[in-house]
């Protein structure tokens, strides 16, 4: 590793219209879980399931963004970002997932979008970020083929309501995470471990994506549509032969099972054989719809180990003990970020928007009330330098969004791991920008001055 990549660099290679942004998701920040007619989601259920979330934490209040959105938009404006990626809570606008519409929920996103636009920030709307209405899960959730139609109707509702102001649309966030961890490895809602349901969920979510793209295209003139994929290189733990097959299958499930059918029109080989019984005539054409950009969430590579007790015979392994940490506290592989951007460019030949990248920690205020999260600054420096290397190598990267604007509810980790560039005191709801927020603002200014 060239240590000079930790130094401040001027982003001279970025396109003039490069987008700098911040990302959040509805369940992780909104709170107001039972307010104004919102229905329960599978994550409300998960939080009330023994062992579902660390410390029994819930998203009932989270960052109370539902009531404090104007304050949070003002924080974004102070950062100087171009764009805000957020998600709509499906059960807030359709409490039972279908049928009766909740106008109070729709009104909230009207207010949010209008406030974001007034601040000179572009809204990027993600239709689905993991919070399936519990009423739909009770009907089989994503394992039910009807789910593609439920999702299409929900997307149509959003496109009709917000398409006059929102032109950047995202169908799903991290397909492979919520399907794998929800239906094969019980780390997320709905907490099922069943091969057949996992395969069905994969295919039905892909069908839903295609239907969502078509709905947005039909209803939103000038829409720019992407989908957000988590892609990380999968390596066998310790390089041991018994872990190689585990890594190969996890690689397909994690990196290819959604990208390939959506963008190339076919499933990868191992998955294709397993999923064939659930594929009907015309399905692949319904899935592979024209897209405008590739959304990438990336943090670091994955290490796999063989585990016959797990649903698919693989489990998560450990990074090599001598892996670099750069003061972050976890293994950091910025070269893997560069290589992933180049691989996406080679395989899919699409513009890329980095929709999540960031670093967790146990940040807390010092005696003066400030938060000097140098570990996060180190991480962001390294990864932004790797992004620029990839651009110089031919990757067509159009934007970068930090995860996340705020410390928030981090799914199964609850509130113990903070990813925000703005600190949230979950007792008082006080927001305090961290040192990384100031660093990000300066990075954006320097990049714009160099463009």
N, C-alpha and C positions, 0 to 999 in steps of 0.2 A: 504494500500500500504506500502510495506517495503521500507523505504527511502534509504536503502543500495543499492538499484538497481540503484540509481543515481551515485554511485561511479564507478571509473574505475574498470573493471573486466578483467581478462585474459580468453580468449575464449578457455579454455582447452578441451571443449567437441566437438569441431568442427572436421569434417573429414579432413584428410591431404590434400585432393584435393579440399577443400572448395574454392569457387570462390568469390572474392571481385571485385565489379565493379561499374560503373556509367552508368546512362541511360540518353538518350535524345530522341527527335523525330524530323523528318525532318522539318515539317512546323514550329515548335517552335523555331528552331535555324538557319536554312539554309539561309533565306532571298533569294536574287537573284530570286525573284518571276517571273520575266519576262526574265531572262537571258538564253541565249544559247538554246532557243527553248522550255523551260518549258511551259506547258499549265496551264490554271487556274484550281484550285480545288474548292470544295464546300466551303472551308474556305476562299479562296480569295473572293468568293461571299458573304459569311457571314460577313466578315469584312467591306464590302461596303454596307451592309444592315442597315438601320437606327435602332439603338438600339441593333445591333447584338453583339457588343463588347464594353466594357467600354472605354469611351473616343474616340471611333472610331479608336482604335489601329488596326494595321494590322501586318501581318507577312512579309511584303514586304522586309524589311531589317533584322529584328530580331537581331540575333547575328552575321550576315554576315559569318556564318560558311562555306558557299559555297566557300568563298575566304580565310577564315582564319582557315581552318581545320587543317593545319599543326601546327599552334600555339596551337590549342585546343588539338591535340594529344600529343603535348609536355607537356601540363598541366597534362594530364592523366598519362603520364609516370612519371612525378614528384610526383604524388600522390601515385604511386606504385601499381595501380590496376592491376588485372589480365585480366579484360574483359571490353569491351565497347558495350553496347546495344544501337543501333541506328536503325532508320527506313529509308527505301527508299521512296522517294516521287513518287508515282505512276504517276502524271502528268509530272514529270521531265523526265521519261524514255519513257512514252507513253502519249504524250500531249493530245490526245483525248481519252485515256483510252484503246484503242485497235488500231489495224491497224499499221500505220507507227511508227517505232521505232526512238527515238531521241538518236543518238549515242553520242552526247555531254553529255547528261544526264547520260548515262551508263558509259561513261568515267570518270565522276566525282566520281562515287562510286568505280570504279577501283582504282583511285588515293587514295581515302580515305581508302579503305581496305588495300591496299599495305602499306600505311603509318602507319596504326594501327599495322599491322603485323611486320613491321620493328622496331617498338617501343617495341616489345615483348609483345603485348597485343592481346588477342583473340577477333575477331569481332563476335558479336551476332546480326544477321540481323533480324529485324522485317519487314515483308512484308507489313503490313497495319497498319498505325497509324493515321486513321481518314481523310486522305486527298484524298477522292474520286475525280477523275477528273470531272469537271463540265459537260463535254460532256456526261458522263455516267449518271449523275444525270438528265440531260435533257431527258434521255431515261427511267427514272423511278427510277434510283439508285438501292438501295438494295431492294426496293419493287418490282422490276422486277426480275423474276426467272432467267432470262438470266445472272444476275449479278454473279452467281456462276461460269458460264463459262468464263465471262470476267476476274474474279479473277484468275481462273485456268490458263488461258493463260498468264496473267501477272506474276504469280508465276513461271511458266515454263520458261519464259524469264529470270527471276532473277536466277533461279537455274542453267540454262545452262551457264550463264555469270559468276557467282561468286562461283559456287559450288566447283571449284577446290581449293579455298582458304577459303571459309566460311563453317564451319561444324555445327555451332549452328544456328538453324532457329526457328523463331517465326511466326506463321501464322497471328495472329491478336493481337492488344493491346486493352484490355478492351471492349469486345463485348457489354456488357450490357450498358455501358455508352453512346457509340455513337449511339446505336439503341434507347435507352430510351429517351435520351436528343435530339436526332435528329428527332424522329418520334412520340413522345408522350408528352414530356415536352420540350417546345421550348427554350432550353438553349444552343443548339449547332447546327451546320450545319447538315442537310439542313433546320432545323427549322419548321418541319411539326408536326401537332397534329392530328393524325388520327389512331384509333384503328386498322383498317384493314391493313393499311400500316405498322404500327409497328409490327403486327404479321407476315406479309409477310417478312419484313426485318429480323426479328429474324430467321425465318426458312431459308431464302436464305443465310444469313451470315453463319449459321451452315453448310449448304451444301457447301458453298465456302471453309470453313475451311477444311472439309473432302477432297475436291478436291485438295486443296493446299498441304495437307499432302501427298497425293498419288503422286503428281507431284514431290515434293522434294525427297521422298523415291526413286522414279524411276530414278532420275537424279543426286543425290548427294550421292556417296558412303560414308558410315560412318556418315551420317547426324544424329544429335541429335536434335529432334524436340519437341518444346513445344508451348503452347499457353498461353497468359497472361490474367488472369482473375482478375478483381477487386472483392474482397469478403470482406464484412463487415457485422457484425451482425446487423440486423434490429430490432429496439425496438419501441414499441408504445410510443409516446410522453406522458409523465406524467403518464404512465400506465393506461390511461383511456380506458374503454371497447370499445368506439366507434372508437378508433384508432387501436384496435387489428387486425381487419380484414384488414385494410389498410396496417398495417405492414406485415401481412402474405402474401398479394399479392405482395407488393414491394419486400419482401424477395425472392419470386420465380423469379420475373423479374430480380432482381439484382444479386442474388447469385446462382441460380440453372438453369436458362433457357438455358445457354450455357454449363456449366460444366456437367450437368447430361446427355444431349443427346450425347455430345462428348465423355464422359468417361464411362457412364453407359448404353447408348443406348436408353434412353427414356426421354421425357419431364416430368417435375414435374406436379402434378395433375391439378391445376387450368389452367396452360398454355396449357397442353395437350388437355383439352376440347376445349379451344378457338382456338387453332392452327390446329386442326384436318382437317378442310376443305382445308388447303394448303399443307398437307402432302400426297405425292404420294407413291405408292408401291416402296420399296427399298430405300427410302430416309434415313431412320434411319441407315441402314447399310452403306450408303455413308457418313454419318456424323460421326459415331463412328469408328474412325480409330485408330490404335495403336499409342500411344504417349510415349515419353521418360521421360518427366518431366512436372510438373505443375508450371506455372508461376503465382506468386501472387503479385498483387499490393494492398497495404493496408495502410490506414492512421488512421482510427478510425471507430467506429460504426456509424450507421445512425439512426436517430429518425424520425418516420413517424407519420403523422396525417391525419385523414380523411378530404377530401376536395372534395365535390361533383362537384365543378367547373372544376376539372382537368380531363384529358382524362380517367384515370383509377380510379378516386375517391380517390386517395391518393396524398399527397404532403409531402414536407420535413418539419420536425418538428425541435424543438430546444432541445439541450442537457439540462439536469437538471442544474439549475443555480448554484448549489454547486459543479459542476464537477471540478475535479482537472485540473490545467493548467500548473503547474511546470514552470511558467515563460514564456511559449510559446505564450500565448495570445489566444489560443483556447483550447477547452476541449481535454484532452489527456487521452487515455485509453490503456496503454500498456498491461494490462491483456487481453484485447480483441484480441490483436495481438497474444499472446501466445495461447489463446483458438482457434483462427481461424486456426493456424498451426496444432493444434492437431485435429480439426474437419476435415480438409482436409485429413490428414493422415488416420483418421478413415473411412471417406466416400469413398475416391478414391484410397487409398493405392498406392501412387506414390511418387517418390522423388519430393521435392519442391525447387524451386528457387525463392527467393524474388526479383522480378524484379523492384519494385518501393517501396520506403519508404522514407519519408522526411518531411520537415516542411517549410511552407511559412513564409514570413515576409516582412517588409519594410526596409530591410538592407541598410545602407548607410555608406560611409567612415567617420571616425572621423577626427579630426584635423591633425593627423599624416598620414592619408591615409589608415589606416587599417580598417578592418570590424570585430568587436568582436561580432559575432552572438551567444552569449551564449545560447539563447533560443533554437537554432537549436541543439547545442551540448547536452543540457539537453534532448531534444526529442530523439536524436539518441542514447544516453546512455541508456535511459529507454527501447527503443524498441529493441536494441541489447541484453540487459539483458533478455527481455522477449523471444526473439528468442532462447537464450541459455536455458532458462527454458523449452521451448517447445522441444528442442532437448533432454534434459535430460528426458523429459516425453515420448519420443518415436517418435517425428516428425523427418522425414528424410529430413533435410534441407541441400541443397548442395551449396547454394550461396546467396549472398546479394548484391543488387545494390541500391545505393543511387539515389533518384530523388532530384535534378538533378546535372549534372556537372556544368551547367551554369545557371545564371538567364536568363529567356527566355520569349517568348510570351506564357502566360498562358491562352490560349483559350478565353473564354468569359470575363476573368478578365484582359485581355490585359497585360500591363507591370507593373501593380500596386502591384502584389504579387510576391515576389522573392523566388524561391525555390533552387537556386543554392548554391553549396559550393564554387563556384567561382563567384565573383561579376562582372557584366558587366555594364560599363558606355555606355548606348545606344546612346549617342551623339558621343563619341570618339571611341567606341568599345574597350576601354582598359579593360583587364581582370586583376582582383586582387583576388588571393585566400583568402578566409575568414578564420577566426579562426577554423571553422568547417572542412575546408580542411586539416589543420594541424592535427586536432584531428583525422580525418578519416585515414590519413596516419599513425599516431601512433597506432591506433587500428589495422590496417592491420599488422603492424610490430609485435605487441605484439601477435596477433593471430598466425602468422606464427612461431614465436619463441616458442610458446607453443605446436605447432602441433608435 
